[in-house]
Every structure is written in C-alpha cells, then in structure tokens.
C-alpha cells in the first residue's frame, strides 16, 4: 500500500497506480518552456502583430470609434432634416424640402461614417 512517502517523492503514480501518469513540477516547467519557445517561433514566422490588432475588439478605442460613427450618422441626418424644415418654412413647400434634405443628410451621414472609419479614402485609390 502506498503512503505519504510516495506522494513526497514526486507523486508519479496515477490513480490506477501506473508509473509516469503524473509528471513532476520540474517536468511540467520544462514542457511549458518548450511550448513557449515553439509558440514564439510560430508567432514570429506568422507575423501576428497585425492579427492581434484585428482580434482586439474590446479596447476603449473601439468603443470610442463606435460612438463616433453613430454620432456622425445621426448628426448628418439631423442637420439635413433641420435644413429641409427651414427651407419648407421659408418657401412654403411643406413636405418636399424635409424629405429631400433628410435623404441628403442620410447620404452625408453615411459618407461621414465611411470617412471616420477610414474606408472612404481607400475606395478611389485602388491603384488601377
């Protein structure tokens, strides 16, 4: 029967009594070090800094960008609607100015969102 002496000598026996089923602390540390080394080599080959940036979606800058994009869109629609309402009141053409300038504000809001996210400048610069 195994006693506390066996556990103090590394504890290499598993629940079924088989030798080597539980590695010691030093063996685990060596395996972890080898894994870190090989993982570092794979990451160096793959060039993961860009992948890490693309994967990080929970940063405060991502939340700030989302609020900015929302504000760009809403402000475009509101400004367009206010201009349309003003033109309706000025020229007494009640629904048409509001409808037209709300659509113009919508388009301006989408364009501002694309510019703020960095997608608007890339569209015309494809290289061809």
DSSP file (Angstrom, degrees, kcal/mol; ACC not computed):
  #  RESIDUE AA STRUCTURE BP1 BP2  ACC     N-H-->O    O-->H-N    N-H-->O    O-->H-N    TCO  KAPPA ALPHA  PHI   PSI    X-CA   Y-CA   Z-CA
    1    1 A X              0   0    0      0, 0.0     2,-0.3     0, 0.0     0, 0.0   0.000 360.0 360.0 360.0 139.8    0.0    0.0    0.0
    2    2 A X        -     0   0    0      3,-0.0     2,-0.1     1,-0.0     0, 0.0  -0.657 360.0-176.7 -89.7 142.3    1.3    3.5   -0.8
    3    3 A X    >>  -     0   0    0     -2,-0.3     3,-1.0     0, 0.0     4,-0.9  -0.385  48.9 -68.2-120.0-163.6    1.6    6.0    1.9
    4    4 A X  H 3> S+     0   0    0      1,-0.2     4,-1.5     2,-0.2     5,-0.1   0.705 122.5  70.5 -65.4 -19.5    2.5    9.7    2.3
    5    5 A X  H 3> S+     0   0    0      1,-0.2     4,-0.7     2,-0.2    -1,-0.2   0.881  95.7  52.5 -65.3 -36.0    6.1    8.8    1.5
    6    6 A X  H X4>S+     0   0    0     -3,-1.0     5,-1.3     1,-0.2     3,-0.6   0.878 107.2  51.8 -67.0 -38.4    5.2    8.1   -2.2
    7    7 A X  H ><5S+     0   0    0     -4,-0.9     3,-0.8     1,-0.2    -1,-0.2   0.840 106.9  53.2 -67.8 -33.1    3.5   11.5   -2.5
    8    8 A X  H 3<5S+     0   0    0     -4,-1.5    -1,-0.2     1,-0.2    -2,-0.2   0.682  97.8  67.1 -76.8 -16.1    6.6   13.3   -1.2
    9    9 A X  T <<5S-     0   0    0     -4,-0.7    -1,-0.2    -3,-0.6     3,-0.2   0.023 135.0 -69.5 -93.8  27.9    8.8   11.6   -3.8
   10   10 A X  T < 5 -     0   0    0     -3,-0.8    -3,-0.2     1,-0.1    -2,-0.1   0.068  56.7-114.3 112.8 -24.2    7.3   13.3   -6.8
   11   11 A X      < +     0   0    0     -5,-1.3    -1,-0.1     1,-0.1    -4,-0.1   0.921  56.0 158.0  63.4  45.1    3.8   11.7   -6.9
   12   12 A X        +     0   0    0     -6,-0.3     8,-1.3    -3,-0.2     9,-0.9   0.486  42.1  94.5 -82.5  -2.0    4.5   10.0  -10.2
   13   13 A X  B     -A   19   0A   0      6,-0.2     6,-0.2     7,-0.2     5,-0.0  -0.767  64.8-148.7 -94.4 134.6    1.8    7.3   -9.6
   14   14 A X    >   -     0   0    0      4,-1.6     3,-1.4    -2,-0.4     8,-0.1  -0.122  39.7 -81.5 -86.1-172.6   -1.7    7.9  -11.1
   15   15 A X  T 3  S+     0   0    0      1,-0.3    -1,-0.0     2,-0.1    -2,-0.0   0.793 132.2  48.7 -63.6 -28.1   -5.0    6.8   -9.7
   16   16 A X  T 3  S-     0   0    0      2,-0.1    -1,-0.3     0, 0.0    -3,-0.0   0.437 118.8-110.0 -91.8   1.5   -4.5    3.4  -11.2
   17   17 A X    <   +     0   0    0     -3,-1.4     2,-0.2     1,-0.3    -2,-0.1   0.509  66.1 150.9  86.9   4.7   -1.0    3.0   -9.8
   18   18 A X    >   -     0   0    0      1,-0.1    -4,-1.6    -5,-0.0     3,-1.0  -0.500  49.0-115.5 -74.8 139.0    0.7    3.3  -13.3
   19   19 A X  B 3  S+A   13   0A   0      1,-0.2    -6,-0.2    -2,-0.2    -1,-0.1  -0.532  92.1  14.8 -73.2 134.0    4.1    4.8  -13.2
   20   20 A X  T 3  S+     0   0    0     -8,-1.3    -1,-0.2    -2,-0.2    -7,-0.2   0.539  80.4 121.0  86.3   8.0    4.6    8.2  -15.0
   21   21 A X  S <  S+     0   0    0     -3,-1.0     2,-0.5    -9,-0.9    -8,-0.1   0.724  77.1  44.9 -79.0 -18.3    0.9    9.2  -15.4
   22   22 A X  S    S-     0   0    0    -10,-0.8    -1,-0.2    -8,-0.1    -2,-0.2  -0.954  83.8-145.3-124.3 111.2    1.5   12.4  -13.4
   23   23 A X        -     0   0    0     -2,-0.5   -13,-0.0    -3,-0.1    -2,-0.0  -0.348  21.9-110.5 -73.1 156.6    4.6   14.4  -14.3
   24   24 A X     >  -     0   0    0      1,-0.1     4,-2.3    -2,-0.0     5,-0.2  -0.235  31.8 -99.5 -78.5 172.5    6.6   16.3  -11.6
   25   25 A X  H  > S+     0   0    0      1,-0.2     4,-2.5     2,-0.2     5,-0.2   0.893 122.8  51.6 -60.7 -42.0    6.7   20.1  -11.3
   26   26 A X  H  > S+     0   0    0      1,-0.2     4,-2.2     2,-0.2    -1,-0.2   0.892 109.7  49.2 -66.1 -38.2   10.1   20.2  -13.0
   27   27 A X  H  > S+     0   0    0      2,-0.2     4,-2.3     1,-0.2    -1,-0.2   0.911 111.7  49.2 -65.5 -41.3    8.9   18.2  -16.0
   28   28 A X  H  X S+     0   0    0     -4,-2.3     4,-2.4     2,-0.2    -2,-0.2   0.900 110.7  50.3 -64.4 -40.1    5.9   20.4  -16.3
   29   29 A X  H  X S+     0   0    0     -4,-2.5     4,-2.2     2,-0.2    -1,-0.2   0.898 110.8  49.3 -64.0 -40.5    8.0   23.6  -16.2
   30   30 A X  H  X S+     0   0    0     -4,-2.2     4,-2.2     2,-0.2    -2,-0.2   0.903 111.5  48.8 -66.0 -40.9   10.3   22.2  -18.9
   31   31 A X  H  X S+     0   0    0     -4,-2.3     4,-2.4     2,-0.2    -2,-0.2   0.903 111.1  50.4 -64.7 -40.7    7.4   21.3  -21.1
   32   32 A X  H  X S+     0   0    0     -4,-2.4     4,-2.6     2,-0.2    -2,-0.2   0.899 109.9  50.4 -64.2 -40.4    5.9   24.8  -20.6
   33   33 A X  H  X S+     0   0    0     -4,-2.2     4,-2.1     2,-0.2    -2,-0.2   0.909 111.1  48.5 -65.1 -41.3    9.2   26.4  -21.5
   34   34 A X  H  X S+     0   0    0     -4,-2.2     4,-2.5     2,-0.2     5,-0.2   0.901 111.6  50.3 -64.7 -40.0    9.5   24.2  -24.7
   35   35 A X  H  X S+     0   0    0     -4,-2.4     4,-2.6     2,-0.2    -2,-0.2   0.920 110.2  49.4 -64.0 -44.4    5.9   25.1  -25.6
   36   36 A X  H  X S+     0   0    0     -4,-2.6     4,-2.2     2,-0.2    -1,-0.2   0.888 111.6  50.0 -61.9 -39.3    6.6   28.9  -25.1
   37   37 A X  H  X S+     0   0    0     -4,-2.1     4,-1.8     2,-0.2    -2,-0.2   0.943 113.8  43.3 -65.3 -47.6    9.7   28.6  -27.3
   38   38 A X  H  X S+     0   0    0     -4,-2.5     4,-2.1     1,-0.2    -2,-0.2   0.869 113.6  52.1 -68.5 -34.5    8.0   26.8  -30.1
   39   39 A X  H  X S+     0   0    0     -4,-2.6     4,-2.5    -5,-0.2    -1,-0.2   0.891 107.8  52.3 -66.2 -38.9    5.0   29.1  -29.9
   40   40 A X  H  X S+     0   0    0     -4,-2.2     4,-2.0    -5,-0.2    -2,-0.2   0.881 109.1  50.1 -63.2 -38.2    7.2   32.2  -30.1
   41   41 A X  H  X S+     0   0    0     -4,-1.8     4,-1.9     2,-0.2    -2,-0.2   0.906 111.1  48.2 -66.6 -41.6    8.9   30.8  -33.2
   42   42 A X  H  X S+     0   0    0     -4,-2.1     4,-2.2     1,-0.2    -2,-0.2   0.908 112.2  49.1 -65.8 -41.8    5.5   30.1  -34.9
   43   43 A X  H  X>S+     0   0    0     -4,-2.5     4,-1.7     1,-0.2     5,-1.1   0.873 109.3  52.6 -65.6 -36.5    4.3   33.7  -34.0
   44   44 A X  H  <5S+     0   0    0     -4,-2.0    -1,-0.2     1,-0.2    -2,-0.2   0.890 111.6  46.2 -66.3 -38.0    7.5   35.2  -35.4
   45   45 A X  H  <5S+     0   0    0     -4,-1.9    -2,-0.2     1,-0.2    -1,-0.2   0.891 115.3  45.7 -69.4 -39.6    7.0   33.3  -38.7
   46   46 A X  H  <5S-     0   0    0     -4,-2.2    -2,-0.2    -5,-0.2    -1,-0.2   0.716 100.3-133.9 -79.1 -20.9    3.3   34.2  -39.0
   47   47 A X  T ><5 -     0   0    0     -4,-1.7     3,-0.7    -5,-0.2     4,-0.4   0.991  30.7-178.4  66.0  60.8    3.8   37.9  -38.1
   48   48 A X  T 3>< +     0   0    0     -5,-1.1     4,-2.8     1,-0.2     5,-0.2   0.464  54.2  93.3 -79.4  -3.4    1.0   38.1  -35.6
   49   49 A X  H 3> S+     0   0    0      1,-0.2     4,-1.8     2,-0.2    -1,-0.2   0.908  92.5  45.6 -57.5 -37.9    1.1   41.8  -34.5
   50   50 A X  H <> S+     0   0    0     -3,-0.7     4,-2.1     2,-0.2    -1,-0.2   0.885 112.8  50.6 -68.7 -37.6   -1.5   42.6  -37.2
   51   51 A X  H  > S+     0   0    0     -4,-0.4     4,-1.7     1,-0.2    -2,-0.2   0.876 108.2  52.5 -67.4 -36.8   -3.6   39.6  -36.3
   52   52 A X  H  X S+     0   0    0     -4,-2.8     4,-1.3     2,-0.2    -1,-0.2   0.889 109.5  49.3 -65.7 -38.3   -3.5   40.7  -32.6
   53   53 A X  H  < S+     0   0    0     -4,-1.8     3,-0.2    -5,-0.2    -2,-0.2   0.906 111.5  48.6 -66.2 -40.7   -4.7   44.2  -33.5
   54   54 A X  H  < S+     0   0    0     -4,-2.1    -1,-0.2     1,-0.2    -2,-0.2   0.814 111.5  50.6 -68.9 -29.4   -7.6   42.8  -35.6
   55   55 A X  H  < S+     0   0    0     -4,-1.7     2,-1.3    -5,-0.2    -1,-0.2   0.756  87.6  89.8 -79.9 -24.6   -8.6   40.4  -32.9
   56   56 A X     <  +     0   0    0     -4,-1.3     3,-0.2    -3,-0.2    -1,-0.1  -0.594  41.3 147.5 -80.5  95.4   -8.7   43.1  -30.1
   57   57 A X        +     0   0    0     -2,-1.3    -1,-0.2     1,-0.1    -2,-0.0   0.449  58.7  67.1-106.1  -2.9  -12.3   44.3  -30.3
   58   58 A X        +     0   0    0     -3,-0.1    -1,-0.1     4,-0.1    -2,-0.1   0.279  69.6 120.9-103.4  11.3  -12.9   45.2  -26.7
   59   59 A X  S >> S-     0   0    0     -3,-0.2     4,-1.4     1,-0.1     3,-0.8  -0.368  73.5-117.1 -74.6 155.7  -10.5   48.1  -26.4
   60   60 A X  H 3> S+     0   0    0      1,-0.2     4,-2.5     2,-0.2     5,-0.2   0.821 114.6  61.2 -61.1 -30.1  -11.8   51.5  -25.3
   61   61 A X  H 3> S+     0   0    0      1,-0.2     4,-2.1     2,-0.2    -1,-0.2   0.843 101.4  53.0 -67.3 -30.3  -10.7   52.9  -28.7
   62   62 A X  H <> S+     0   0    0     -3,-0.8     4,-1.9     2,-0.2    -1,-0.2   0.886 110.1  47.0 -67.8 -39.3  -13.1   50.5  -30.4
   63   63 A X  H  X S+     0   0    0     -4,-1.4     4,-2.3     2,-0.2    -2,-0.2   0.901 111.6  51.2 -68.0 -40.8  -16.0   51.7  -28.2
   64   64 A X  H  X S+     0   0    0     -4,-2.5     4,-2.3     1,-0.2    -2,-0.2   0.896 109.2  50.9 -63.3 -39.6  -15.0   55.3  -28.9
   65   65 A X  H  X S+     0   0    0     -4,-2.1     4,-2.7     2,-0.2    -1,-0.2   0.895 108.5  52.1 -64.9 -39.2  -14.9   54.7  -32.6
   66   66 A X  H  X S+     0   0    0     -4,-1.9     4,-2.2     2,-0.2    -2,-0.2   0.920 111.2  46.3 -63.7 -43.5  -18.4   53.1  -32.4
   67   67 A X  H  X S+     0   0    0     -4,-2.3     4,-2.4     2,-0.2    -1,-0.2   0.891 112.5  51.3 -64.9 -38.2  -19.8   56.2  -30.6
   68   68 A X  H  X S+     0   0    0     -4,-2.3     4,-2.5     2,-0.2    -2,-0.2   0.926 109.7  48.8 -65.2 -43.7  -18.1   58.5  -33.1
   69   69 A X  H  X S+     0   0    0     -4,-2.7     4,-2.0     1,-0.2    -1,-0.2   0.906 112.2  49.0 -63.6 -41.0  -19.6   56.7  -36.1
   70   70 A X  H  X S+     0   0    0     -4,-2.2     4,-2.5     1,-0.2     5,-0.2   0.904 111.9  48.5 -63.4 -41.2  -23.0   56.7  -34.6
   71   71 A X  H  X S+     0   0    0     -4,-2.4     4,-2.5     1,-0.2     5,-0.2   0.875 108.8  54.0 -67.5 -37.0  -22.7   60.4  -33.8
   72   72 A X  H  X S+     0   0    0     -4,-2.5     4,-1.7     2,-0.2    -1,-0.2   0.924 112.7  43.6 -61.6 -44.1  -21.5   61.1  -37.4
   73   73 A X  H  X S+     0   0    0     -4,-2.0     4,-2.1     2,-0.2    -2,-0.2   0.950 115.5  45.8 -68.0 -49.2  -24.5   59.4  -38.9
   74   74 A X  H  X S+     0   0    0     -4,-2.5     4,-2.7     1,-0.2     5,-0.2   0.898 112.4  51.4 -63.8 -40.7  -27.2   60.9  -36.5
   75   75 A X  H  X S+     0   0    0     -4,-2.5     4,-2.6    -5,-0.2     5,-0.2   0.888 108.2  52.4 -65.9 -37.0  -25.7   64.4  -36.9
   76   76 A X  H  X S+     0   0    0     -4,-1.7     4,-2.1    -5,-0.2    -1,-0.2   0.926 112.6  44.3 -62.1 -44.4  -25.8   64.2  -40.7
   77   77 A X  H  X S+     0   0    0     -4,-2.1     4,-2.4     2,-0.2    -2,-0.2   0.914 115.0  48.6 -67.0 -42.7  -29.5   63.1  -40.7
   78   78 A X  H  X S+     0   0    0     -4,-2.7     4,-2.6     2,-0.2     5,-0.2   0.918 112.0  47.7 -64.9 -43.7  -30.4   65.8  -38.1
   79   79 A X  H  X S+     0   0    0     -4,-2.6     4,-2.4     2,-0.2     5,-0.2   0.925 113.1  49.0 -64.0 -43.0  -28.7   68.6  -39.9
   80   80 A X  H  X S+     0   0    0     -4,-2.1     4,-2.3    -5,-0.2    -2,-0.2   0.909 112.4  48.3 -61.3 -41.7  -30.2   67.6  -43.2
   81   81 A X  H  X S+     0   0    0     -4,-2.4     4,-2.5     2,-0.2    -2,-0.2   0.905 111.2  49.8 -66.2 -41.1  -33.7   67.4  -41.6
   82   82 A X  H  X S+     0   0    0     -4,-2.6     4,-2.3     2,-0.2    -2,-0.2   0.896 111.1  48.9 -65.3 -39.9  -33.3   70.8  -40.0
   83   83 A X  H  X S+     0   0    0     -4,-2.4     4,-2.3     2,-0.2    -2,-0.2   0.924 112.4  49.1 -64.8 -42.8  -32.2   72.4  -43.3
   84   84 A X  H  X S+     0   0    0     -4,-2.3     4,-2.3     2,-0.2    14,-0.4   0.896 110.7  49.9 -62.2 -41.0  -35.1   70.8  -45.0
   85   85 A X  H  X S+     0   0    0     -4,-2.5     4,-2.3     2,-0.2    -1,-0.2   0.906 110.8  50.1 -64.3 -41.4  -37.5   72.1  -42.3
   86   86 A X  H  X S+     0   0    0     -4,-2.3     4,-2.2     2,-0.2    -2,-0.2   0.900 111.0  48.1 -63.9 -40.9  -36.1   75.6  -42.7
   87   87 A X  H  X S+     0   0    0     -4,-2.3     4,-2.8     2,-0.2     6,-0.3   0.892 109.9  53.4 -67.5 -38.8  -36.5   75.5  -46.4
   88   88 A X  H  X>S+     0   0    0     -4,-2.3     4,-1.4     1,-0.2     5,-0.8   0.932 112.7  43.6 -59.4 -45.5  -40.1   74.3  -46.1
   89   89 A X  H  <5S+     0   0    0     -4,-2.3    -2,-0.2     2,-0.2    -1,-0.2   0.867 115.8  48.6 -67.9 -36.3  -40.9   77.2  -43.7
   90   90 A X  H  <5S+     0   0    0     -4,-2.2    -2,-0.2     1,-0.2    -1,-0.2   0.921 125.8  24.9 -72.0 -44.5  -39.1   79.7  -45.9
   91   91 A X  H  <5S-     0   0    0     -4,-2.8    -2,-0.2    -5,-0.2    -1,-0.2   0.431  99.9-124.5-103.1   0.4  -40.6   78.8  -49.3
   92   92 A X  T  <5 +     0   0    0     -4,-1.4     2,-0.3    -5,-0.3    -3,-0.2   0.899  67.3 133.1  56.0  46.8  -43.9   77.2  -48.0
   93   93 A X    >>< -     0   0    0     -5,-0.8     4,-1.2    -6,-0.3     3,-0.6  -0.590  42.3-166.4-118.7  66.6  -43.3   73.9  -49.8
   94   94 A X  H 3>  +     0   0    0     -2,-0.3     4,-0.6     1,-0.2    -1,-0.2   0.663  65.8  15.9 -39.5 -67.2  -44.2   71.8  -46.7
   95   95 A X  H 3> S+     0   0    0      1,-0.2     4,-2.1     2,-0.1    -1,-0.2   0.775 112.6  69.3 -87.1 -18.6  -43.2   68.2  -47.1
   96   96 A X  H <> S+     0   0    0     -3,-0.6     4,-2.6     1,-0.2     5,-0.2   0.897  97.7  46.5 -72.3 -42.4  -40.7   68.3  -50.1
   97   97 A X  H  X S+     0   0    0     -4,-1.2     4,-2.5     1,-0.2     5,-0.3   0.910 114.2  49.3 -63.8 -41.8  -37.8   70.2  -48.5
   98   98 A X  H  X S+     0   0    0     -4,-0.6     4,-1.6   -14,-0.4    -2,-0.2   0.916 113.8  45.7 -64.2 -43.0  -37.9   68.0  -45.4
   99   99 A X  H  X S+     0   0    0     -4,-2.1     4,-1.8     2,-0.2    -2,-0.2   0.946 116.2  44.5 -65.4 -48.6  -38.0   64.8  -47.5
  100  100 A X  H  X S+     0   0    0     -4,-2.6     4,-2.0     1,-0.2    -2,-0.2   0.934 117.1  43.3 -64.6 -47.2  -35.2   65.8  -49.9
  101  101 A X  H  X S+     0   0    0     -4,-2.5     4,-2.4    -5,-0.2    -1,-0.2   0.747 108.8  57.9 -77.2 -21.7  -32.8   67.2  -47.3
  102  102 A X  H  X S+     0   0    0     -4,-1.6     4,-2.2    -5,-0.3    -1,-0.2   0.904 109.5  46.1 -67.7 -40.5  -33.4   64.3  -44.9
  103  103 A X  H  X S+     0   0    0     -4,-1.8     4,-2.3     2,-0.2    -2,-0.2   0.892 112.7  49.7 -66.9 -38.8  -32.3   61.9  -47.7
  104  104 A X  H  X S+     0   0    0     -4,-2.0     4,-2.5     2,-0.2    -2,-0.2   0.910 111.2  49.9 -64.6 -40.9  -29.3   64.2  -48.4
  105  105 A X  H  X S+     0   0    0     -4,-2.4     4,-2.5     2,-0.2    -2,-0.2   0.872 108.4  53.1 -63.9 -37.3  -28.5   64.2  -44.7
  106  106 A X  H  X S+     0   0    0     -4,-2.2     4,-2.3     2,-0.2    -2,-0.2   0.937 111.0  46.0 -61.3 -47.2  -28.7   60.4  -44.7
  107  107 A X  H  X S+     0   0    0     -4,-2.3     4,-2.4     1,-0.2    -2,-0.2   0.901 113.2  49.7 -63.1 -41.0  -26.2   60.2  -47.6
  108  108 A X  H  X S+     0   0    0     -4,-2.5     4,-2.6     2,-0.2    -1,-0.2   0.886 109.6  52.2 -65.6 -37.7  -23.9   62.7  -45.8
  109  109 A X  H  X S+     0   0    0     -4,-2.5     4,-2.1     2,-0.2    -2,-0.2   0.907 110.5  47.0 -64.4 -42.0  -24.1   60.7  -42.6
  110  110 A X  H  X S+     0   0    0     -4,-2.3     4,-2.2     2,-0.2    -2,-0.2   0.919 112.9  49.5 -65.2 -42.8  -23.1   57.5  -44.4
  111  111 A X  H  X S+     0   0    0     -4,-2.4     4,-2.2     1,-0.2    -2,-0.2   0.905 110.7  49.8 -63.3 -41.5  -20.3   59.3  -46.2
  112  112 A X  H  X S+     0   0    0     -4,-2.6     4,-2.5     2,-0.2    -1,-0.2   0.873 109.2  52.6 -64.8 -36.8  -19.0   60.8  -42.9
  113  113 A X  H  X S+     0   0    0     -4,-2.1     4,-2.1     2,-0.2     6,-0.2   0.919 109.6  48.6 -63.8 -42.6  -19.1   57.4  -41.2
  114  114 A X  H  X>S+     0   0    0     -4,-2.2     6,-2.0     1,-0.2     5,-1.5   0.904 112.9  47.7 -64.6 -40.4  -17.0   55.9  -44.0
  115  115 A X  H ><5S+     0   0    0     -4,-2.2     3,-0.6     4,-0.2    -2,-0.2   0.915 112.1  49.5 -65.1 -42.9  -14.5   58.8  -43.8
  116  116 A X  H 3<5S+     0   0    0     -4,-2.5    -2,-0.2     1,-0.2    -1,-0.2   0.840 111.5  48.4 -67.7 -33.2  -14.3   58.4  -40.0
  117  117 A X  H 3<5S-     0   0    0     -4,-2.1    -1,-0.2    -5,-0.2    -2,-0.2   0.603 114.7-115.6 -82.9 -10.4  -13.8   54.7  -40.1
  118  118 A X  T <<5S+     0   0    0     -4,-0.8     4,-0.4    -3,-0.6    -3,-0.2   0.482  90.2 105.2  92.2   2.2  -11.1   55.1  -42.8
  119  119 A X     >< +     0   0    0     -5,-1.5     4,-0.7    -6,-0.2    -4,-0.2   0.712  66.5  66.1 -87.4 -21.9  -13.0   53.2  -45.5
  120  120 A X  T  4 S+     0   0    0     -6,-2.0     4,-0.5     1,-0.2     3,-0.3   0.842  99.5  49.3 -71.6 -34.0  -13.9   56.3  -47.6
  121  121 A X  T  4 S+     0   0    0     -7,-0.3     4,-0.3     1,-0.2    -1,-0.2   0.757 106.3  56.4 -77.6 -24.5  -10.4   57.2  -48.6
  122  122 A X  T >4 S+     0   0    0     -4,-0.4     3,-0.5     1,-0.2    -1,-0.2   0.719  89.3  75.9 -78.6 -21.2   -9.5   53.7  -49.8
  123  123 A X  T 3< S+     0   0    0     -4,-0.7     3,-0.2    -3,-0.3    -1,-0.2   0.899 101.0  36.5 -63.5 -44.4  -12.3   53.4  -52.3
  124  124 A X  T 3  S+     0   0    0     -4,-0.5     2,-0.6     1,-0.2     3,-0.3   0.574 106.9  70.7 -85.4  -8.1  -10.9   55.6  -55.0
  125  125 A X    <   +     0   0    0     -3,-0.5    -1,-0.2    -4,-0.3    -2,-0.1  -0.488  50.9 131.8-108.8  61.4   -7.3   54.6  -54.5
  126  126 A X  S    S-     0   0    0     -2,-0.6    -1,-0.2    -3,-0.2    -2,-0.1   0.605  72.0-117.4 -87.2 -12.2   -7.3   51.0  -55.8
  127  127 A X              0   0    0     -3,-0.3    -2,-0.1     0, 0.0    -3,-0.0   0.385 360.0 360.0  95.3  -4.3   -4.2   51.5  -58.0
  128  128 A X              0   0    0      0, 0.0    -3,-0.1     0, 0.0     0, 0.0   0.423 360.0 360.0-107.6 360.0   -5.7   50.9  -61.4
